Amino acid sequence: MGSIDCMVMLRLLAPLLLLGSSLSLPASAHQIESALQYLDGHLELSSSFSNGEPTEGAVVRLLEADGTPGKELGRTDAEGRLTLDLSGLQNGVVDLQVDGGPGHRDYLELPVQDGAVNLNEVVAVPLSLFLVGLLVSVRRRDV
């Protein structure tokens, strides 16, 4: 798809994304917010709903380049935490999904270099932008 086609696609999708983001969700639905930190040399994911409740039992997985579910890395514990081992991954940017059930997902782009993540370069991706990324993949995926 050429750059002009991408721009046309984005112009067509932008109003739909804005409309979708302004619709109110049921009171029971909560956005997931995730954070990463290194503790004693181990990468720890901490995830909670927007109301502060931990995302217990959320599936944490890598996503394939086309956005489909990939390798499952584990599930968050009762405190919404999971220690991640990324040592087997190739260098580059990987997409991580925290799946707390229908309507409860978070997406992170992780720059991986020799099994480690530069936390200053992690990007939280809103679902609407993630969906646009699936339609128009223009990101460079190698480090």
Buried (B, 14 or more C-beta within 10 A) or exposed (E): EEEEEBEEBBEEBEEEBEEEEEEEEEEEEBBBBBBBEEEEEEBBBBBBBEEEEBBBEBBBBBBEEEBEEBEEBBBBBEEBBBEBEBEEBEEEBBBBBBBBEEEBBBBBBBBBEEEEBEEEEBEEBEBBEBBBBEEBEEEEEEE
